[in-house]
Amino acid sequence: MSVATGTTLISAEEYLRSTYKPTCEYIDGVLRPKPMPTYKHSKMEFRVCSLISQLDRGFEALPELTVQVREGKYLVPDVAVQQIDKLQQPYPKEPVHLCIEVLSPDDRFSDAMAKCEDYHVWGVKFCWMIDPEKKRCWEYEAGDRPQQVPTPGRINAREIVLSLEDLFAGF
């Protein structure tokens, strides 16, 4: 006897060739919509991408880049940072250098941490969580606990270091 769950499963191929608004992540046939970003959320994505690009350390920061963390699981970090000499297209299947989650007012911190844990399992060493509303940041290195970055301070992912003053300028 089968029980209807109300969830329609789709294939990974269909997910990858479709466009969803809001953006969706894909976990074993199920779409998980991401919350619609707020003004400050979008502005922070743009800001962090710009600051990382200005560092000229051999990295490229891209907003809303789909990554395949395992067969059947595709996540969409707010910002994914790849080494330029190791760019993966059309989307990364191997771990990137840094994944960044920008919190919106409706986001739960525990959900952002869980996504960072997924990135760590995939092999990403560094994750950042940034709250543009409260002007707070956390570094989350694989194998450690998230650490809030004190103000004034710097958020760090080895070669990539940004001051909170620069990050939150204009917020």
N, C-alpha and C positions, 0 to 999 in steps of 0.2 A: 504494500500500500504506500503510495507517495503522497506527501503533504505539500500543498502549494505554499510557497513562502512569500510570494509577491515580488521576488527579486529575479530579474531577467539577467542571465549571464550572457556576456558578450566575449568574443574571442580577442586575444591580444592584437591580432592583425586589424580587426575592426577598430579597436581603441586607437591604435597608432595612425590610422588613416582618417580619423574623425576629428572634428573640432567641437569642444564642449565649452559652453558658457554657463556657469562659471567653469573654470578649469577643473578637470577631474583627475584623480589618481586612479590607478588600476591595481586591484589586488585579487588575483585568482578569479577573474571573470566578473568581478563586481566593481562598479564605478563608485568612487568616493569623492564627492564634490569638495573643492577647497572653498573656504569663505571668500566672498567678494572683497577685494582689497579696498581699504579706505584711502583717502588722500595721503595721509601721513605714511601709510604702509607703502604705497606706490612711490612716494617721494624718497623714502628710505632705500628702497630697492635701487632706484636710480642713483642716489647719493653713494651708496656703498660700491656699486659697480664703477662709478666715476673715480672714486678715491683709489680703488684697487688698480684701475687702469693707469692712473697717474703715477703709481709707484714704480712702474716700469721694471718689474722683477721677473718678467717672463710668465705672467699669469693672465688669464682672461676670465673676467667675471660676467656671467650671463644670467639675466633674470628669467625665471619660469622655464628652465630647461628640463625637459623630461629625462630621467635617469632610470636605467633598468638595474634594480638592486639584486634581483634574482629572476629566474624563469617565472613568469606569471605575476611579477610585481614591479610596477612602474610608479615612482614617486616624482613629485615636482617641487624641488626646493625653491624657495623664493629667490635665492641666488646660488648658483653652482660656480665654483672657481676651479678651472683646469689649468694645468701647465700648457703653455702655447705649443711647446714641442711634443706634447702628448694629446693633442686635441682629438676627440672622438666624435665622429659624425655618423648618422644623423643625431644620435644621442649617446651619452656615455653608457657603456656596459661594464667598464672597469672603474674602480673607485676614483673619484676626483680628489683634489687637495683639500677642499673646504666646502661645506654646505652651510648656508645661512638661512635661518627661519626668522622672518620679521613678524612680530605679533601684532594683530589687530585687536581692537577692544573686545571682540567676541571670542577670541582665541583663548584656550586654556593652556597654561604653562606646561601642564603634564602632557598634553597632546604634542606640543613642540618637542619636549624631551623624548617622548616615545619615537617621534620621527628621527631625532638625532641618534637614538639608539639603533634604529634601522640602518641609518647611514654608517654607523660604527661597525655593525655586523657585516655590512657590505665591504668594509675596508677603509672607509674615510676616517682619517685620524683626527681631523678638526671640525668642530661645528660651533657656530655662534648662534645665539638667540638675541634678538634686538627688539626692545620695546620702545618705539618712537614716541608713544604717548607719555610714558613715565621717564623717558631718557635713561633707560637701564640696559645693560648688556651682560651676557653670560658667555664665558668660554666653556666648551665642553669637549675635552680631549678624550679619545678612546681610552678606556680603562680607568678613568677618573670620574669624579662627580662634577656637575656643573659648578663653576665658580663665578659669582657676580664680580664684575670689574668695578673697582672703586672709582669714584669721581673725585678729582680728575684722574684719568688713567688711560691705559692703552689696551685695546683688544688685540689678541695675538694669535697667529697661526703660523709659527716659525718665521718664514720669510715675509709674511704679510702682517704688518703691524699698523693699526690706525689709532689715532688719539680720539678719545670720546669728544673732545672739544671740536675737532674737525667733523666727526661723524654727525654730531647733533647741531652743527652750525645752521641757523635758519629754522630750527624747529621750536 
